[in-house]
Amino acid sequence: MNRNANQYSELFYHCVQVLNDYTENVSEEIFLDEYFQANKVPNEAFVSTVLFDCIRHSTLLKTITDIFYGTDGVNIRKSEKNIYKVLSYLIFFQLDTIQFKLLRGFINSVHLNRVHQFLKFLINEKHLETIEKQCMKVYDEEYMNGKIGGVIKTYLPDLRGILLDLTDAVEGRTAAREIPESTKTKPFNLTAPKPRTVSIPKIVR
């Protein structure tokens, strides 16, 4: 991860790093207090929400990354797993709040070929079906249809637009593509994502 890639890279670094460093030996609140005292963090509220929600939705995020590492990401270092957990969390839980300028900034902080592999995996219909199938062993169908299916249905053109840009960069393409209106970046104001706005999924027993 490149902490100096763009204006959002440092923030993304801390979103990932708190997941790397956190252990269940202490509460999230105590851990974050100590982390913020030891590190200069651009937006503490944002990083706090990311940690809280990634822990809260850990089963879903782990399922996504495990499938990625078992398929397209088989050659990617396991030590980078939390990078893809944070990206998955932002895509499936917070896109309405953060929009695409921040997401692009975060994506552009990650090694080009690896993040290209991940996004290509994430919007692949076959892999999405596998993710939904595995998650429905734990969550109910209504929740999964709304979370995975709903987000992809709403934002697929925009995510494809980002993937096209990454593909161009990987292939060294310099000619500009014609970008559909729905994929153009919207104005963005950096605030903390809406804390815990997503309903708690119903666990299948």
C-alpha positions as a Markdown table, in Angstrom:
| # | Residue | x | y | z |
|---|---|---|---|---|
| 1 | Met | 0.0 | 0.0 | 0.0 |
| 2 | Asn | 1.3 | 3.5 | -0.9 |
| 3 | Arg | 0.6 | 6.0 | 1.9 |
| 4 | Asn | 1.5 | 8.9 | -0.4 |
| 5 | Ala | -0.4 | 7.9 | -3.6 |
| 6 | Asn | -3.1 | 10.6 | -3.2 |
| 7 | Gln | -4.9 | 12.8 | -0.6 |
| 8 | Tyr | -6.9 | 9.8 | 0.8 |
| 9 | Ser | -4.0 | 7.2 | 1.0 |
| 10 | Glu | -3.0 | 8.1 | 4.6 |
| 11 | Leu | -6.6 | 7.7 | 5.7 |
| 12 | Phe | -7.0 | 4.4 | 4.0 |
| 13 | Tyr | -3.7 | 3.2 | 5.6 |
| 14 | His | -5.1 | 3.8 | 9.1 |
| 15 | Cys | -8.4 | 2.1 | 8.2 |
| 16 | Val | -6.5 | -1.0 | 7.4 |
| 17 | Gln | -3.9 | -0.7 | 10.1 |
| 18 | Val | -6.5 | -0.6 | 12.9 |
| 19 | Leu | -7.8 | -3.9 | 11.7 |
| 20 | Asn | -4.2 | -5.2 | 11.5 |
| 21 | Asp | -3.4 | -4.1 | 15.1 |
| 22 | Tyr | -6.7 | -4.8 | 16.9 |
| 23 | Thr | -7.0 | -7.8 | 19.2 |
| 24 | Glu | -9.9 | -8.9 | 21.3 |
| 25 | Asn | -7.9 | -8.5 | 24.5 |
| 26 | Val | -9.2 | -4.9 | 24.8 |
| 27 | Ser | -12.4 | -3.1 | 23.9 |
| 28 | Glu | -12.5 | -1.3 | 20.5 |
| 29 | Glu | -12.9 | 2.0 | 22.3 |
| 30 | Ile | -9.8 | 1.5 | 24.5 |
| 31 | Phe | -7.8 | 0.2 | 21.5 |
| 32 | Leu | -8.8 | 3.2 | 19.4 |
| 33 | Asp | -7.9 | 5.7 | 22.1 |
| 34 | Glu | -4.4 | 4.3 | 22.4 |
| 35 | Tyr | -4.1 | 4.1 | 18.6 |
| 36 | Phe | -5.0 | 7.7 | 18.1 |
| 37 | Gln | -2.7 | 8.8 | 20.9 |
| 38 | Ala | 0.2 | 7.0 | 19.1 |
| 39 | Asn | -0.7 | 8.0 | 15.6 |
| 40 | Lys | -1.7 | 11.1 | 13.8 |
| 41 | Val | -4.9 | 10.1 | 12.0 |
| 42 | Pro | -6.6 | 12.4 | 9.4 |
| 43 | Asn | -10.2 | 11.5 | 10.4 |
| 44 | Glu | -10.6 | 9.6 | 13.7 |
| 45 | Ala | -14.3 | 9.3 | 13.4 |
| 46 | Phe | -14.1 | 7.7 | 10.0 |
| 47 | Val | -11.4 | 5.2 | 11.1 |
| 48 | Ser | -13.4 | 4.4 | 14.2 |
| 49 | Thr | -16.6 | 3.6 | 12.2 |
| 50 | Val | -14.6 | 1.4 | 9.8 |
| 51 | Leu | -13.2 | -0.6 | 12.7 |
| 52 | Phe | -16.5 | -1.0 | 14.5 |
| 53 | Asp | -18.4 | -2.1 | 11.4 |
| 54 | Cys | -15.7 | -4.4 | 10.0 |
| 55 | Ile | -15.7 | -6.2 | 13.3 |
| 56 | Arg | -19.5 | -6.2 | 13.3 |
| 57 | His | -19.7 | -7.6 | 9.8 |
| 58 | Ser | -16.7 | -9.8 | 10.1 |
| 59 | Thr | -18.4 | -13.0 | 8.9 |
| 60 | Leu | -19.5 | -11.5 | 5.6 |
| 61 | Leu | -16.2 | -9.7 | 5.0 |
| 62 | Lys | -14.2 | -12.9 | 5.8 |
| 63 | Thr | -16.4 | -14.9 | 3.5 |
| 64 | Ile | -15.7 | -12.5 | 0.6 |
| 65 | Thr | -12.0 | -12.4 | 1.2 |
| 66 | Asp | -11.7 | -16.1 | 1.7 |
| 67 | Ile | -13.4 | -16.8 | -1.6 |
| 68 | Phe | -11.1 | -14.2 | -3.3 |
| 69 | Tyr | -8.0 | -15.8 | -1.9 |
| 70 | Gly | -9.2 | -19.2 | -3.0 |
| 71 | Thr | -9.8 | -18.1 | -6.6 |
| 72 | Asp | -8.5 | -14.9 | -8.3 |
| 73 | Gly | -6.3 | -13.9 | -5.4 |
| 74 | Val | -4.5 | -17.1 | -4.9 |
| 75 | Asn | -1.1 | -15.5 | -5.5 |
| 76 | Ile | -1.8 | -12.4 | -3.4 |
| 77 | Arg | -0.1 | -12.1 | 0.0 |
| 78 | Lys | -2.4 | -13.1 | 2.9 |
| 79 | Ser | -0.9 | -10.3 | 5.0 |
| 80 | Glu | -2.9 | -7.9 | 2.8 |
| 81 | Lys | -6.3 | -9.4 | 3.5 |
| 82 | Asn | -7.5 | -6.5 | 5.6 |
| 83 | Ile | -7.0 | -4.2 | 2.6 |
| 84 | Tyr | -9.7 | -6.1 | 0.8 |
| 85 | Lys | -11.9 | -6.4 | 3.8 |
| 86 | Val | -12.0 | -2.6 | 4.1 |
| 87 | Leu | -12.7 | -2.2 | 0.4 |
| 88 | Ser | -15.5 | -4.8 | 0.6 |
| 89 | Tyr | -17.0 | -3.0 | 3.6 |
| 90 | Leu | -17.0 | 0.4 | 1.9 |
| 91 | Ile | -18.5 | -1.0 | -1.3 |
| 92 | Phe | -21.2 | -3.1 | 0.3 |
| 93 | Phe | -22.1 | -0.9 | 3.3 |
| 94 | Gln | -21.0 | 2.7 | 2.8 |
| 95 | Leu | -21.1 | 3.7 | -0.9 |
| 96 | Asp | -24.2 | 5.8 | -0.3 |
| 97 | Thr | -22.3 | 7.9 | 2.2 |
| 98 | Ile | -18.7 | 8.1 | 0.9 |
| 99 | Gln | -19.4 | 8.0 | -2.9 |
| 100 | Phe | -16.8 | 7.2 | -5.5 |
| 101 | Lys | -14.1 | 9.9 | -5.2 |
| 102 | Leu | -13.0 | 8.5 | -1.8 |
| 103 | Leu | -13.4 | 4.9 | -3.0 |
| 104 | Arg | -11.2 | 5.7 | -6.0 |
| 105 | Gly | -8.6 | 7.3 | -3.8 |
| 106 | Phe | -8.5 | 4.3 | -1.6 |
| 107 | Ile | -8.3 | 1.9 | -4.5 |
| 108 | Asn | -5.5 | 3.9 | -6.1 |
| 109 | Ser | -3.5 | 3.5 | -2.9 |
| 110 | Val | -3.3 | -0.3 | -3.4 |
| 111 | His | -0.8 | -2.1 | -5.7 |
| 112 | Leu | -2.3 | -1.7 | -9.2 |
| 113 | Asn | -2.3 | -5.3 | -10.4 |
| 114 | Arg | -3.6 | -6.7 | -7.1 |
| 115 | Val | -6.5 | -4.2 | -6.6 |
| 116 | His | -7.4 | -4.8 | -10.3 |
| 117 | Gln | -7.7 | -8.5 | -9.6 |
| 118 | Phe | -9.8 | -7.9 | -6.5 |
| 119 | Leu | -12.3 | -5.5 | -8.2 |
| 120 | Lys | -12.5 | -7.8 | -11.2 |
| 121 | Phe | -13.3 | -10.6 | -8.8 |
| 122 | Leu | -15.8 | -8.6 | -6.8 |
| 123 | Ile | -18.1 | -7.7 | -9.7 |
| 124 | Asn | -17.8 | -11.1 | -11.4 |
| 125 | Glu | -21.3 | -12.7 | -11.5 |
| 126 | Lys | -20.1 | -16.2 | -10.8 |
| 127 | His | -18.1 | -15.1 | -7.8 |
| 128 | Leu | -21.0 | -13.0 | -6.5 |
| 129 | Glu | -23.3 | -16.1 | -6.7 |
| 130 | Thr | -20.7 | -18.1 | -4.7 |
| 131 | Ile | -20.5 | -15.3 | -2.1 |
| 132 | Glu | -24.2 | -15.2 | -1.7 |
| 133 | Lys | -24.5 | -19.0 | -1.5 |
| 134 | Gln | -21.8 | -19.2 | 1.2 |
| 135 | Cys | -23.2 | -16.3 | 3.2 |
| 136 | Met | -26.7 | -17.7 | 3.2 |
| 137 | Lys | -25.4 | -20.5 | 5.3 |
| 138 | Val | -25.2 | -17.9 | 8.0 |
| 139 | Tyr | -27.5 | -15.0 | 7.0 |
| 140 | Asp | -31.0 | -15.1 | 5.8 |
| 141 | Glu | -31.8 | -14.8 | 2.1 |
| 142 | Glu | -33.6 | -11.4 | 2.3 |
| 143 | Tyr | -30.6 | -9.8 | 4.0 |
| 144 | Met | -28.2 | -11.2 | 1.4 |
| 145 | Asn | -30.3 | -10.2 | -1.6 |
| 146 | Gly | -30.5 | -6.7 | -0.3 |
| 147 | Lys | -26.9 | -6.4 | 0.7 |
| 148 | Ile | -25.0 | -8.1 | -2.1 |
| 149 | Gly | -27.6 | -8.0 | -4.9 |
| 150 | Gly | -28.9 | -4.5 | -4.1 |
| 151 | Val | -25.5 | -2.9 | -4.0 |
| 152 | Ile | -24.3 | -4.5 | -7.2 |
| 153 | Lys | -27.5 | -3.7 | -9.0 |
| 154 | Thr | -27.3 | -0.1 | -8.0 |
| 155 | Tyr | -23.6 | 0.6 | -8.4 |
| 156 | Leu | -22.4 | -2.0 | -11.0 |
| 157 | Pro | -22.0 | 0.6 | -13.8 |
| 158 | Asp | -19.8 | 2.8 | -11.6 |
| 159 | Leu | -17.8 | -0.1 | -10.4 |
| 160 | Arg | -17.3 | -1.2 | -13.9 |
| 161 | Gly | -16.1 | 2.3 | -14.7 |
| 162 | Ile | -13.4 | 2.0 | -12.0 |
| 163 | Leu | -12.5 | -1.4 | -13.3 |
| 164 | Leu | -12.1 | -0.1 | -16.8 |
| 165 | Asp | -9.7 | 2.6 | -15.6 |
| 166 | Leu | -7.7 | 0.0 | -13.7 |
| 167 | Thr | -7.6 | -2.2 | -16.8 |
| 168 | Asp | -6.3 | 0.7 | -18.9 |
| 169 | Ala | -3.6 | 1.3 | -16.3 |
| 170 | Val | -2.6 | -2.3 | -16.1 |
| 171 | Glu | -2.4 | -2.6 | -19.9 |
| 172 | Gly | -0.7 | 0.8 | -20.4 |
| 173 | Arg | -3.6 | 2.2 | -22.4 |
| 174 | Thr | -3.3 | 6.0 | -22.7 |
| 175 | Ala | -6.3 | 6.8 | -25.0 |
| 176 | Ala | -9.3 | 8.1 | -23.1 |
| 177 | Arg | -12.4 | 5.9 | -23.0 |
| 178 | Glu | -15.9 | 7.3 | -23.4 |
| 179 | Ile | -17.2 | 7.1 | -19.8 |
| 180 | Pro | -21.0 | 6.6 | -19.4 |
| 181 | Glu | -22.7 | 9.4 | -17.4 |
| 182 | Ser | -23.4 | 7.1 | -14.5 |
| 183 | Thr | -19.8 | 6.4 | -13.9 |
| 184 | Lys | -18.6 | 10.0 | -13.6 |
| 185 | Thr | -17.4 | 11.1 | -10.2 |
| 186 | Lys | -19.8 | 13.1 | -8.0 |
| 187 | Pro | -18.7 | 16.0 | -5.8 |
| 188 | Phe | -17.4 | 14.7 | -2.5 |
| 189 | Asn | -17.1 | 15.9 | 1.1 |
| 190 | Leu | -15.1 | 13.8 | 3.5 |
| 191 | Thr | -17.1 | 12.9 | 6.6 |
| 192 | Ala | -17.3 | 9.9 | 8.7 |
| 193 | Pro | -19.5 | 7.2 | 7.2 |
| 194 | Lys | -22.9 | 7.0 | 8.8 |
| 195 | Pro | -22.3 | 4.9 | 11.9 |
| 196 | Arg | -24.0 | 1.6 | 12.1 |
| 197 | Thr | -26.8 | 2.5 | 9.7 |
| 198 | Val | -27.0 | -1.0 | 8.3 |
| 199 | Ser | -29.5 | -3.3 | 10.1 |
| 200 | Ile | -28.0 | -6.3 | 11.9 |
| 201 | Pro | -28.4 | -9.3 | 9.7 |
| 202 | Lys | -30.7 | -12.1 | 10.8 |
| 203 | Ile | -28.7 | -15.2 | 11.6 |
| 204 | Val | -30.0 | -18.5 | 10.2 |
| 205 | Arg | -30.3 | -21.1 | 12.9 |
